[in-house]
Amino acid sequence: MRMTWCDLLFAHWPVAPSALRGHVPPGLDLDTHDGSAWLGIVPFTMRDVRLRCVPMSFGFEELNVRTYVTRGGKPGVWFLSLDAASRLAVEGARLWFSLPYFKARMRSTASGSGVGYESRRTDRRGRPCELAARYRPAGAVFEARPGTLEHFLTARYCLYARDRGGVIRRGEIDHAPWPLQPAEAEIERNEYALAHGIELPATAPLLHFAKELATLAWPLT
């Protein structure tokens, strides 16, 4: 599957490993940086989404709640939930990728260099939650260096999922290094962590912006 991720905000909070360990299934190790696990809430827009050999493409807004894991020494992403504005994307990703997608009413509005983003989950398979935020880049584009926290949080070239039989699957993801920028954000409402029973620290999140990144996702193995 090919796609382009646009107007993306990485909002990350350090969280005690004990608060996240129960959300990660056996067979995966919770990944930490300097003793902290990290929870990310990532709103963005998908463009030019297409399956291999299918000429038609489409786009939609998406928001994911994620943490970081390893298996066999390979770092990856574990999604606690993913919300999307497309019913087709939600049901397709649940079927083909065993990912916990939920339908949501979402809107992303660009104004200058800023992005206004709203999401309200409407899918009864998940707890109700909302996010309303405005964010923008606040510095020059850079590439995260290995060993830094930014690299730990973003240089993840696979996802892990658990299928209906309880088997852990890995999906490889190919893309160039993230074109990151420092970011600023005003977050009016953010209920997505609480929907998983996780209370975020009162400290401000670590924020990064990425304007656009083309991506190739492979089937689960």
C-alpha positions in Angstrom: 0.0 0.0 0.0 1.3 3.5 -1.0 0.3 6.6 0.8 1.5 10.1 1.7 1.2 11.5 5.3 0.6 15.2 5.5 0.5 18.0 8.1 1.5 15.6 10.9 1.9 16.5 14.6 3.9 14.2 16.9 2.7 15.0 20.4 4.6 12.9 22.9 4.4 12.5 26.7 6.7 10.5 29.0 4.7 7.9 30.9 5.7 5.4 33.6 6.3 2.0 32.0 3.8 0.5 34.4 1.0 2.7 32.9 1.6 1.2 29.4 2.8 -2.3 30.0 -0.7 -3.7 30.3 -1.6 -2.3 26.9 1.3 -4.2 25.2 0.6 -7.9 24.6 3.0 -10.8 25.6 5.6 -11.3 22.9 6.4 -7.6 22.6 8.8 -5.7 24.9 7.9 -2.1 25.9 10.7 0.1 24.6 11.9 2.9 26.9 14.2 5.9 26.7 16.1 6.9 29.8 13.7 4.9 31.9 10.5 6.4 30.5 8.0 4.9 28.2 6.4 7.3 25.7 2.8 7.8 24.6 2.2 9.6 21.3 -0.9 11.2 19.9 -0.5 11.8 16.2 -3.1 13.6 14.1 -2.5 14.0 10.3 -4.0 13.6 6.9 -3.6 10.7 4.5 -3.3 11.5 0.8 -3.0 9.4 -2.3 -3.7 6.1 -0.5 -3.7 3.3 -3.0 -3.3 -0.5 -3.0 -0.8 -2.1 -5.3 -2.1 -2.5 -8.9 -5.2 -0.4 -8.1 -5.2 2.9 -10.0 -7.7 4.7 -7.8 -6.5 6.5 -4.7 -8.3 8.3 -1.9 -7.5 10.4 1.3 -8.8 10.9 4.8 -7.9 12.3 8.2 -6.4 9.9 10.8 -5.3 10.1 14.4 -3.4 7.4 16.2 -2.5 6.7 19.8 0.8 4.8 20.0 3.7 3.6 22.1 7.0 1.9 21.2 8.0 -1.7 21.4 10.6 -4.2 20.3 10.6 -7.8 19.2 13.8 -9.7 18.6 15.7 -6.5 18.8 13.7 -4.8 16.1 12.0 -1.5 17.2 8.5 -0.7 16.1 5.2 1.0 16.8 2.3 -0.5 18.8 -1.0 1.3 18.3 -3.4 1.5 21.1 -6.0 2.9 18.7 -6.3 4.5 15.3 -9.2 6.8 14.3 -10.0 7.6 10.7 -12.6 9.6 8.9 -13.1 6.8 6.2 -15.3 3.8 6.9 -13.5 1.9 4.1 -10.1 2.5 5.7 -11.4 1.5 9.2 -12.9 -1.8 8.1 -10.1 -2.6 5.6 -7.4 -2.0 8.2 -9.2 -4.1 10.8 -9.5 -6.9 8.3 -6.1 -6.9 6.6 -3.8 -5.4 9.2 -5.5 -6.5 12.5 -5.3 -2.9 13.7 -7.7 -1.3 16.2 -9.2 1.3 13.9 -12.4 3.3 14.8 -14.6 5.6 12.7 -14.5 9.2 13.7 -15.9 12.5 12.5 -12.7 14.5 11.7 -11.7 17.8 10.1 -8.3 19.2 9.2 -8.0 22.9 8.1 -4.8 24.5 6.9 -4.4 28.2 7.3 -0.9 29.6 6.5 1.6 27.3 8.1 -0.9 26.3 10.8 -3.3 23.4 11.0 -6.6 23.2 12.9 -7.6 19.7 13.7 -10.7 18.2 15.2 -11.7 14.6 15.8 -14.6 13.0 17.6 -15.0 9.2 17.7 -18.4 8.0 16.5 -17.6 4.2 16.5 -19.4 2.4 19.2 -16.6 -0.3 19.3 -14.5 2.2 21.2 -14.9 4.7 24.1 -16.1 8.2 23.1 -13.3 10.7 22.9 -12.4 14.0 21.2 -9.4 16.0 20.2 -9.3 19.7 19.2 -6.0 21.3 18.6 -4.2 23.9 16.5 -0.5 23.3 15.6 2.2 24.7 13.4 6.0 24.3 12.7 8.2 26.5 14.8 11.7 25.9 13.4 13.9 24.6 10.6 13.6 21.1 9.1 16.0 18.6 10.6 16.8 14.9 10.5 16.9 13.1 13.9 20.3 11.7 14.8 20.7 8.2 16.1 20.8 8.1 19.8 18.5 11.1 20.3 15.1 11.1 21.8 13.6 12.4 18.5 15.2 9.4 16.6 13.8 7.0 19.3 10.3 8.3 18.8 10.2 8.6 15.0 12.7 6.2 13.4 10.3 3.2 13.5 10.2 1.3 10.3 7.6 -1.3 11.2 4.4 -1.8 13.2 3.3 -4.7 15.3 -0.3 -6.0 15.5 -2.0 -9.0 17.1 -4.3 -11.0 14.9 -7.6 -12.6 15.9 -5.7 -15.8 16.9 -3.4 -13.9 19.2 -0.4 -14.2 17.0 1.9 -11.2 16.8 2.5 -9.9 13.3 4.9 -7.4 11.9 4.3 -4.9 9.0 7.3 -3.3 7.4 7.1 0.4 6.6 9.5 2.0 4.1 10.0 5.8 3.9 12.8 8.4 4.0 13.9 9.8 7.3 11.2 12.1 8.8 11.6 15.8 7.8 11.0 17.0 11.4 10.5 20.5 12.6 10.0 21.8 16.2 6.3 22.6 16.7 3.9 24.7 18.7 0.4 23.6 19.6 -2.7 24.8 21.5 -4.6 21.7 22.6 -8.1 22.6 23.6 -9.4 19.1 24.2 -7.5 15.8 24.3 -9.4 12.8 25.6 -7.7 10.0 23.6 -5.3 8.9 26.3 -8.1 8.8 29.0 -10.1 6.6 26.6 -7.4 4.0 27.3 -7.4 4.7 31.1 -4.0 6.6 30.9 -3.6 9.9 32.6 -1.0 12.2 30.9 1.4 14.1 33.0 0.7 17.8 33.5 3.9 18.8 31.7 3.8 20.1 28.2 4.2 17.5 25.5 7.2 17.2 23.2 6.0 18.5 19.8 7.3 17.9 16.3 5.7 18.7 12.9 6.2 17.1 9.5 4.8 18.6 6.4 4.8 15.5 4.1 6.2 12.1 3.8 5.6 9.4 1.1 5.3 5.9 2.6 5.1 2.3 1.5 3.5 -0.3 3.8 3.9 -4.0 3.3 1.5 -6.9 4.3 1.8 -8.4 7.8 4.1 -11.3 8.3 
